[in-house]
Amino acid sequence: MKSKIYILEKASRAMNYGIGTYVKQLTNCLLSSKMDFCVIHLYADCLETTIMDKGGYQQISIPIPYSNIAACLQYYSRNVAYLLKTLITEDSDTRIIFHLNFLPDNNLVKYLKHLFKCHIVLTVHYTNWSFSLLGDFDLLKRIVDKKRSKLTQSEKQIVDEIKEYRMMMKRCDLIICVAQHTLKALQELSCIGTSKACVINNGIADCYLKRGKDKKLRQKYHLEDDEIKGVPFLIKAFERVLVDYPKSRLIIAGDGDFNECLRGTKKCWSRITFTGRIDKRQLYGLYTIANVGVVCSIHEEFGLVAIEMMMHALPLVVTDTSGLSELVIDGVSGLKSPIRRIKRKRSPDVKVLSEQIIKLLDSKTLALQLGRKARKRFLENYALEVFKKKMMSVYEALLN
């Protein structure tokens, strides 16, 4: 009996970050497993459908319509399914898995099921309502429970989206959630049942670099002693840190709109570095010279940056929210800072955040201990081999 796995990805900004890393790690796992697979790249920036060899597997790129986009997009999923029917050879001796790595509309899943004798796996990397509501699931439940006549336009969009997901997910054979809180939320929203859903945390290849005092790298970023990574409200916490550690430096790695950040750095702008987007080699180099790693998101579906820091035995301070809550054991593999509701909005507690950072700067012994245990937790739960074992078990169970 032959089998083939088709990994579906969608061109988006997220492909440069977490989802792109996930798909890359997944293809590496499949290459080493000798399973036959193909990557299908949707909404591609190309003029026509192309098929190319990527060294061990094929990639099919299907372009987004360029003319009259609004009218065309509603038929895009249907057309993709029919196009794949002409490109994929299927017979009674072939078993097919489509593994989707974005939240598709119901039509894509419906037509794939209609045209192929296949299993459909969906990995939920994010939910749109988590972005719009900043991970506030209690608010989401209140919106869902409202009468439609009392919903705002944006709330109606959220409710309609959930209904679409319910229909789509019922057609899937397996839903993979990257974190436990995602599974719980989808179950409470009646999108999935327990029988066809599981949690498989993201995994990354172990690229551990020994942490130390690389003088050239430290000079490049004008570092005397410390490095911290965070997001806009971390700057306020950093101002507090500077009172006790005036020579410390904050490095914010990654791209984005830094206008708001820059407006908030008047008191300490000379101690902050914005790197923009940098490659993994440069990023991992920063981890080796850092004293503390901070991930203070209001919401993280999983928290890939946190496990990269754990991989490098970097002592962590994270906000106690969503995926980050599951990754870090408070006082064992890192320190947590709470999320407070301030003026009806969820926000990190700047005071506690700064106190946790200072606690690690004050005690090298504690920082070293938490860093070592963080790496141990990474190796046991989030290394690529752990991810590979779980994913191969999922595919084999469906194919058998």
C-alpha positions in Angstrom: 0.0 0.0 0.0 1.4 3.4 -1.1 1.0 6.6 0.9 1.6 10.2 0.3 1.4 13.3 2.5 0.7 16.7 1.1 1.7 19.6 3.4 -0.4 22.7 2.6 1.0 26.1 3.5 -0.3 29.6 2.7 1.8 32.6 1.8 1.6 35.1 4.6 3.8 37.1 7.0 3.5 34.2 9.5 5.5 32.0 7.1 8.5 34.1 7.9 8.2 33.2 11.5 6.5 30.5 13.6 4.5 28.7 10.9 7.4 28.8 8.5 9.7 27.3 11.1 7.0 24.6 11.8 6.7 23.6 8.1 10.5 23.6 7.7 11.0 21.3 10.8 8.1 19.1 9.6 9.6 18.6 6.2 13.0 17.8 7.8 11.3 15.1 9.9 9.6 13.7 6.8 12.8 13.6 4.8 14.6 11.6 7.5 11.6 9.3 7.9 11.6 8.4 4.2 7.9 9.1 3.9 6.8 10.3 0.5 5.5 13.8 0.7 4.9 17.1 -1.2 4.6 20.7 -0.1 1.7 22.7 -1.7 2.3 26.5 -1.4 -1.0 28.4 -1.8 -1.5 32.1 -2.6 2.0 32.1 -4.1 3.6 35.1 -5.7 4.0 33.5 -9.2 2.3 33.9 -12.5 1.3 30.3 -13.0 1.2 27.0 -11.2 4.7 25.6 -10.9 6.2 22.3 -9.8 9.8 22.1 -8.7 12.1 19.7 -7.0 13.3 20.9 -3.6 15.8 18.1 -2.9 14.0 15.1 -1.7 10.4 16.3 -2.3 8.3 18.3 -4.7 6.8 21.7 -4.1 3.6 22.8 -6.0 3.1 26.6 -6.0 -0.4 27.8 -6.9 -0.7 31.6 -7.6 -3.3 33.9 -6.1 -5.6 35.5 -8.7 -4.3 38.9 -9.8 -7.4 40.2 -11.6 -10.7 41.1 -9.8 -9.3 39.5 -6.6 -12.4 40.0 -4.4 -14.6 38.1 -6.9 -12.0 35.4 -7.5 -11.1 34.6 -3.9 -14.4 33.1 -3.0 -13.7 30.4 -5.7 -10.0 30.0 -5.0 -10.3 27.1 -2.5 -12.7 25.2 -4.9 -10.4 25.8 -7.8 -7.3 24.7 -5.9 -9.0 21.4 -5.0 -9.9 20.7 -8.7 -6.5 21.7 -9.9 -4.9 19.3 -7.4 -7.1 16.6 -8.7 -5.4 17.0 -12.1 -1.9 17.0 -10.6 -2.2 14.2 -8.0 -2.3 10.6 -9.2 -4.7 8.6 -7.1 -5.6 4.9 -7.3 -7.0 2.2 -5.0 -3.5 1.4 -3.8 -2.7 4.9 -2.6 -3.5 6.5 0.7 -3.4 10.3 0.9 -3.1 12.7 3.8 -3.6 16.5 3.3 -2.0 18.3 6.2 -3.2 21.9 6.4 -1.1 24.5 8.2 -3.4 27.5 8.1 -7.1 28.0 8.9 -8.8 27.3 5.6 -12.4 28.1 4.7 -14.9 25.3 4.7 -14.9 25.0 0.9 -11.2 23.8 0.7 -11.8 20.9 3.1 -15.2 20.1 1.6 -13.9 19.8 -2.0 -10.7 17.9 -1.0 -13.0 15.4 0.8 -15.3 15.3 -2.2 -12.6 14.8 -4.8 -10.1 12.5 -3.0 -10.3 9.5 -0.8 -8.1 11.1 1.8 -7.5 12.0 5.5 -7.3 15.6 6.4 -5.1 16.8 9.2 -5.3 20.5 10.4 -2.7 22.1 12.7 -4.1 25.1 14.5 -1.2 27.5 14.7 -3.3 30.5 15.6 -6.9 31.7 15.8 -8.0 35.0 14.4 -10.1 35.9 17.4 -7.1 35.6 19.6 -5.4 38.4 17.6 -8.5 40.7 17.6 -9.3 40.1 21.3 -5.6 39.8 22.5 -6.2 36.3 23.8 -9.1 37.3 26.1 -11.1 34.1 26.0 -13.6 35.2 28.6 -14.5 38.1 26.4 -14.9 35.8 23.4 -17.4 33.6 25.4 -19.4 36.7 26.3 -19.5 37.6 22.6 -20.6 34.1 21.5 -23.4 34.1 24.2 -24.8 37.5 23.0 -28.0 37.8 20.9 -27.0 38.6 17.4 -29.1 41.8 17.4 -26.8 43.1 20.2 -23.5 42.3 18.4 -21.3 44.9 16.9 -20.1 44.5 13.3 -16.7 43.2 14.4 -18.3 40.8 16.9 -20.6 39.4 14.2 -17.5 38.7 12.1 -16.0 36.7 15.0 -19.2 34.7 15.6 -19.6 34.0 11.8 -15.9 32.9 11.7 -16.4 30.5 14.5 -19.5 29.0 12.8 -17.3 28.5 9.6 -14.6 26.8 11.7 -17.1 24.4 13.3 -18.3 23.2 9.8 -14.7 23.0 8.5 -13.3 21.2 11.5 -16.0 18.6 11.5 -14.9 17.5 8.1 -11.3 17.1 9.2 -10.1 13.7 10.5 -7.6 15.1 13.0 -7.1 18.5 14.6 -3.6 19.1 16.0 -3.3 22.0 18.5 0.1 23.4 19.3 -0.9 24.1 23.0 -3.3 22.8 25.5 -5.2 26.1 25.9 -6.0 26.0 22.1 -7.5 22.6 22.4 -9.6 23.6 25.4 -10.9 26.8 23.7 -11.9 24.9 20.5 -13.7 22.3 22.6 -15.6 24.9 24.6 -16.6 26.6 21.4 -17.9 23.2 20.1 -15.5 23.3 17.2 -14.0 19.9 17.9 -14.6 16.8 20.0 -12.0 14.9 22.1 -12.0 11.9 19.7 -10.2 13.6 16.8 -8.1 16.2 18.5 -4.7 16.2 20.2 -1.9 18.4 21.4 1.5 18.2 19.7 3.8 21.0 20.8 6.1 22.6 18.3 9.7 21.2 18.2 12.9 22.7 16.9 16.3 21.2 16.1 18.8 21.6 19.0 21.2 24.3 17.9 22.6 25.0 21.4 25.5 27.4 21.5 27.5 27.6 24.7 26.6 30.8 26.5 29.5 33.0 27.4 31.2 36.4 27.1 31.9 36.7 23.4 33.7 40.0 23.4 33.4 40.8 19.7 29.7 40.1 19.7 29.1 42.1 22.9 31.1 45.1 21.5 29.0 44.9 18.3 25.8 45.6 20.3 27.5 47.9 22.8 26.9 45.6 25.7 28.6 46.0 29.0 26.7 43.5 31.0 23.1 42.6 30.1 20.7 41.9 27.3 16.9 41.6 27.4 14.4 40.9 24.7 10.8 42.1 24.8 7.9 44.1 23.3 6.6 47.7 23.8 5.6 47.7 27.5 8.9 46.0 28.4 10.5 49.5 27.8 8.6 50.8 30.9 9.9 47.8 32.9 13.4 48.4 31.5 13.3 52.0 32.9 12.9 50.5 36.3 15.7 48.0 35.7 18.0 50.9 34.8 17.7 52.3 38.3 19.4 49.3 39.7 21.5 48.3 36.6 22.3 51.6 34.8 24.7 49.9 32.4 22.1 47.3 31.2 21.0 47.2 27.6 17.7 46.1 26.0 17.8 44.5 22.6 14.5 44.0 20.8 15.0 41.6 17.9 12.6 41.2 15.1 10.7 43.5 12.6 7.5 45.4 13.1 6.2 48.9 13.5 8.5 50.4 16.2 6.9 53.9 16.1 5.1 53.4 19.4 8.2 51.8 20.9 10.4 54.7 19.9 7.9 57.2 21.3 8.2 55.4 24.7 12.0 55.4 24.8 12.7 59.1 25.6 14.2 58.3 29.0 16.4 55.4 28.0 16.7 55.4 24.1 20.5 55.3 24.2 20.3 51.9 26.1 17.9 50.2 23.6 18.8 48.5 20.3 16.2 47.6 17.7 17.8 44.9 15.4 15.0 44.5 12.9 14.6 41.0 11.4 17.8 39.0 11.8 18.6 35.4 10.8 18.7 32.5 13.2 22.5 32.5 13.4 22.6 36.1 14.6 19.6 35.6 16.9 21.2 32.5 18.5 24.4 34.4 18.9 22.5 37.1 20.9 21.1 34.4 23.2 24.6 33.2 24.1 25.6 36.7 25.4 22.3 37.6 27.1 21.8 37.5 30.8 18.0 37.4 30.7 15.4 36.6 28.0 12.0 38.2 28.2 8.9 37.2 26.3 6.1 39.5 27.5 3.3 39.0 25.0 -0.3 39.5 25.9 -1.1 36.4 23.9 1.0 33.6 22.4 -0.6 30.6 20.8 2.6 28.6 21.5 5.7 30.6 22.1 8.5 29.6 19.7 10.9 32.3 20.9 10.6 31.1 24.4 11.7 27.5 23.6 14.6 28.9 21.5 15.7 30.7 24.6 15.2 27.5 26.7 17.2 25.6 24.2 20.2 28.0 24.9 19.7 27.7 28.7 18.8 31.4 28.9 17.0 32.3 32.1 13.5 33.4 31.2 10.9 35.9 32.3 7.5 35.3 30.5 4.0 36.7 30.9 1.6 34.2 32.5 -0.6 33.9 29.5 -1.8 31.2 26.9 1.0 29.2 25.4 3.7 30.8 27.5 2.0 29.6 30.7 2.3 26.0 29.5 6.0 26.3 28.4 7.5 27.7 31.6 7.1 26.2 35.1 7.3 29.2 37.5 10.3 29.1 39.7 11.6 25.9 38.1 12.4 26.7 34.4 11.8 30.4 34.5 9.8 33.2 36.1 6.3 34.4 35.3 4.8 37.8 35.4 1.0 38.2 35.5 -1.3 39.8 33.0 -3.6 42.3 34.6 -6.9 43.8 33.3 -6.3 47.6 33.2 -9.1 49.8 31.9 -10.8 46.7 30.4 -7.7 45.7 28.5 -5.3 42.9 29.3 -1.8 44.1 29.9 1.5 42.9 31.5 2.1 44.0 35.1 5.1 46.3 34.4 6.1 46.5 38.1 6.2 42.7 38.6 7.9 42.2 35.2 10.8 44.6 36.2 11.0 42.9 39.6 11.4 39.4 38.0 14.1 40.7 35.6 16.0 42.3 38.5 15.7 39.1 40.5 17.6 37.2 37.8 20.2 40.0 37.5 20.7 40.0 41.3 21.3 36.3 41.6 23.6 34.6 39.0 23.1 31.3 40.9 19.3 31.5 40.4 19.7 32.5 36.8 22.1 29.6 36.1 19.8 27.1 37.9 16.7 28.2 36.0 18.6 28.3 32.7 19.8 24.7 33.1 16.3 23.4 34.0 14.9 25.3 31.1 17.2 23.5 28.7 16.4 20.2 30.4 12.7 20.9 29.8 13.4 21.8 26.2 15.2 18.5 25.5 12.4 16.5 27.2 9.5 18.2 25.6 10.3 20.5 22.7 13.3 19.1 20.8 12.7 18.1 17.2 13.1 14.4 17.9 10.1 14.6 20.3 8.0 16.4 17.7 9.1 14.0 15.0 8.1 10.9 17.1 4.6 12.3 17.7 4.0 13.5 14.2 5.1 10.2 12.6 2.8 8.4 15.0 -0.1 10.5 13.9 0.6 9.9 10.2 1.1 6.2 10.6 -2.1 5.8 12.6 -4.1 7.5 9.9 -2.5 5.6 7.1 -2.9 2.2 8.8 
